[in-house]
């Protein structure tokens, strides 16, 4: 199971935030993709492209930020951040 907190940030303020949970019988990456897709759908934003820097940051710290470099479309926010939360058993 994976739990991801997603935030849309504009002018250093959180304008939207949601938590997505996935518990499918897939691997960690599949669960992470499901959470990110769900958050993007809830926020009505396109899915970001993962750059090597995002992968490194997420693997080291359990969180990363996506900005205009991660999207093709024009954005109405400054950053989309995701952070893995601890799952209480």
C-alpha positions as CSV (number, residue, x, y, z in Angstrom):
1,X,0.0,0.0,0.0
2,X,1.2,3.5,-0.8
3,X,-0.2,6.9,0.4
4,X,0.8,10.0,-1.5
5,X,0.0,13.6,-0.5
6,X,-0.3,15.9,-3.5
7,X,-0.2,19.7,-3.4
8,X,-0.7,22.4,-6.0
9,X,1.3,25.5,-5.1
10,X,1.0,29.0,-6.5
11,X,2.9,32.0,-5.1
12,X,4.3,29.9,-2.3
13,X,0.7,29.0,-1.1
14,X,-1.0,25.7,-1.2
15,X,-4.1,26.2,-3.4
16,X,-5.2,22.5,-3.5
17,X,-4.2,19.4,-1.7
18,X,-5.4,15.8,-1.7
19,X,-4.2,12.4,-0.5
20,X,-4.4,9.4,-2.8
21,X,-4.0,5.7,-1.6
22,X,-3.3,2.7,-3.8
23,X,-3.3,-0.9,-2.7
24,X,-3.3,-3.0,-5.8
25,X,-1.4,-6.3,-6.3
26,X,1.2,-4.5,-8.4
27,X,4.7,-3.4,-7.5
28,X,5.6,-0.1,-5.9
29,X,5.9,1.8,-9.2
30,X,2.4,0.7,-10.3
31,X,0.9,1.9,-7.1
32,X,2.8,5.2,-7.3
33,X,1.6,5.8,-10.9
34,X,-2.0,5.1,-9.8
35,X,-1.7,7.7,-7.0
36,X,-0.2,10.3,-9.2
37,X,-2.8,9.7,-11.9
38,X,-5.6,10.0,-9.3
39,X,-4.2,13.3,-7.9
40,X,-3.8,14.8,-11.4
41,X,-7.4,13.8,-12.2
42,X,-8.7,15.4,-9.0
43,X,-6.7,18.6,-9.6
44,X,-7.6,18.5,-13.3
45,X,-4.0,18.9,-14.4
46,X,-2.0,16.9,-16.9
47,X,0.4,14.2,-15.7
48,X,3.9,15.4,-15.3
49,X,7.0,14.0,-17.0
50,X,9.5,12.5,-14.6
51,X,13.0,13.9,-15.0
52,X,16.1,12.2,-13.6
53,X,16.2,14.9,-10.9
54,X,12.7,14.0,-9.8
55,X,13.5,10.3,-9.7
56,X,16.6,11.0,-7.6
57,X,14.8,13.3,-5.2
58,X,11.9,11.0,-4.7
59,X,14.1,7.9,-4.1
60,X,16.2,9.8,-1.5
61,X,13.6,11.9,0.3
62,X,10.2,10.4,-0.5
63,X,9.0,13.6,-2.2
64,X,9.6,15.7,-5.3
65,X,8.2,18.8,-7.1
66,X,7.1,19.2,-10.7
67,X,7.2,22.6,-12.3
68,X,6.9,24.0,-15.9
69,X,9.9,21.9,-17.0
70,X,7.8,18.7,-16.3
71,X,4.8,19.7,-18.4
72,X,4.2,20.6,-22.0
73,X,1.0,22.5,-21.3
74,X,0.7,26.0,-19.9
75,X,0.1,25.8,-16.1
76,X,-2.1,27.9,-13.8
77,X,0.1,27.0,-10.8
78,X,3.8,27.1,-9.9
79,X,4.5,23.6,-8.6
80,X,2.9,20.2,-8.1
81,X,4.5,18.4,-5.3
82,X,4.1,14.8,-4.1
83,X,5.2,13.3,-0.8
84,X,4.9,9.8,0.4
85,X,3.1,9.5,3.8
86,X,3.5,6.7,6.3
87,X,0.8,4.1,6.1
88,X,-0.6,3.2,9.6
89,X,-1.1,-0.5,9.9
